[in-house]
Amino acid sequence: MKKILSLLVAALMMFGAVSALAEVVLEYPTFQVGVNTAAPVIAQLVEEFNALNAGQIKIQVEEIPGDANYIEKIKVLLASNDLPPVIYGAGYNLLDLALANDSLVEITEYVDADPDWKAMYNDKALEVNSRDGRLYGSSAEGNTIGYFYNRELFEKAGIAGPAKTWDEFFQQLETLKAAGITPLSMDTADSAWVTSLWMGAMIATAGEEGQAFMGQMMPDDYNTPEVIGALANIQKMFMEYTTVDAVGGKYENAANAFLSGQTAMIANGPWMIGDFSDATKAPEGFAEKVGVAIYPEGFAYDEPIQGYLVTRQADPEVEKAAVEMVKFFTSAYAQTVALENQGMLPASTQVEITQAAKDRYPLLAEFVQALEGADIRTATTQATMYPNLLDIMSAELPNLASGAMTPEQFAQALTDGAAKNK
């Protein structure tokens, strides 16, 4: 229906029946609403963009709670060739999914024409958002991720600090368990974000082969010793070191377990830091109990999140308006807003980690310092795998967790899923 309306408006404009200066409405579905940590930032940016472009461009937000629901919505719209003007890659590799359907607008010329916008791209941001030398996306967020731990629970179990090796890490899990403390927050639903982070960290630190695997875009063979070894550890973590509701649980379950002091560790990025001092999500004083670390063996995720994408529309004015939205949402200003109000590290090295952000989120400064010890850095598995594998992760992880599926069988399921994209 939206496509038909756009075609009608374009035709009317051609014959002068509708003014070319009519306000362009950009329908924008997003999961960054409600309890999502980015919700206040996105709400502010939408309000400010609409005010700056009053009478010309208006963003109309469609709230879609939950990452998985958002991804599914985009897939449905893609199949019906009815994508909204702007979609957010969100670390789920929507760029390749949409590009395969010839649904994206190349933004190279727009970026090249704006020196300030072009300066926001470093080499990694260009790599993440480009295909065959053509630029399609613009990033706002640095996907720099370690894990958080509860200092109080560590002290109770007699643990001095974060583990330097995986052997030490698993010894800590056993020590916490012996002290009556549930060591880990984990999940299986909605693409299993937290669990995937633990898994990818173990793959990346399994020698050069593991790093090479994590560096691949859309790998098609998961039957490797590094992946299978990580899956074996994940299976053990589910069986022995996490909460009962981790199997079948979403990210929210994993987050709530950590925020309530039920678990000692959670893998996640700095955007979660704001939750620790949010009275609606964590007890008073909880932020002072939290420490942050890179993963054992000197690993951290460190690559800009695939950014905002402009999709093909029947009306060229809608596409131009969408470009303006993406430019604003990925500007130095927008990245600073996210930094200072959410604790989100910026995608661009041109954006300074401000003193205001450090003062508001001391843990952010601690994390930036910890990153100096990360000798191994890659993107997340979810950023590089075929999008359909996210569904397989959620569907099959409960079987891996229960022992109904072996690590080898799980790896084969991922390989079989990847093959469906050829």
C-alpha positions, 0 to 999 in steps of 0.5 A: 500500500505504501508503495502505491501511495508513493507512486501516486504522490510522485505522479501527482508531483510530476503534474504539479498537483502536489507541491514538491515542498510537501512534508515528507513522512518517514515511517521508521520501525524500531526496537529501540523503544520502551525498556531498550537502553537506547530508547531515550536517545532515539526519542531525543534524536527523533524529536530534535530532527523533527523540530529542525525539519518542521514542515519538510521532513517528519519521522513517524516512529513505529514501536516494535519491542524486541530485537527478534520481532524487529528482524522478523518485521524487516524480513516480511517487509523485504519479502513484500518489497515494502521496506521503510525508507530507513532501516537499522543494521543493528548488528544483524547484517541486514545490509547483505539481506537487503542488498541481495534484494536490490533494495538499498540506496548507495550513499557514497555520493552523499557522503563524499559531498559532505566532508564532515560526514565523510570524516566520521568514517574510519577504515572499519566503519567503511568496511562494515558498511561497504560492499564492492567499494560501494557505501550503503550504511552509516554507523553511529555505535561502536560495537565494543564489548566485554563483560560485567561482573559483580564485585560483591559476589566475587569478593564473597566467593574469594575471587580477586578479579577478572580471569586472564585465561579461560582455564582460570575463568572456568575455575572461577565459575566453579568457585562461584557455584561452590559459594552458592552463587549462580555464575552467569547470565545466559539466554537462548531466545531472540537470537541469544545475544548474551550467549553468542558473545561468550561463544564468539569470545571463545572462538576468537581466542582459539588460535589463529584459526579461531581469529580467522573464522571470526574475521569472515563475513557470512562463514558457511562452515561451522564444523571447525574445532574452534567452533565445536570447542566453544559450543562444548563450553557453552553446553557446560555453561548451560548445564552447570553455571546459569539460571534455570530460565536461561533456556528459553529466556530472552536478553531481558531475562539475562539482564534482570538476573544480573541487575538483581544480583542473582548472577555474577557475570553478564556479557554485554556492551557499555550501553548497559552501563546506564541500567546499573544506576537506573532505579527502575532496573537495579537496586540503589547502589548497584552501580558501585558493585559492578566491574568491567573486563575484557574477555580471557586471553586478551579479547574484546569485540571491537568493530562499529555496528552496521549502521543505518541504511537507506532503502529504495523508494518510488519517490526520490524525495523520500530517499533524499529525506531518508539520507538526511535522517541517516546523516543526522542520526550518525552525526558527531552530535548524535554519537555524543548524545548516545555517549553521554546519555547511554554510555554508548561508545561512538563508532567514529574516532572523531568523537571524543570520549567526553569528561561529562560521559566519564563523570556520569559513567565511571565504569565507561572510563574503566572499560576504555582503560581495560580495552588497552589490554585487548590484543585480539579484536573482532566483530560479533558472530551475529554481525557476520553470520547469515541472518537466518542463522539467528533463528537457528541459534534460538531454536537449537540452543535449548537442545544443546543446553539439555544435551539432546544435541551434541556440539558437533550436531549444533555446528552442523545445524548452523552449517546446513542453515548457511547452505540455504543462502547459496 
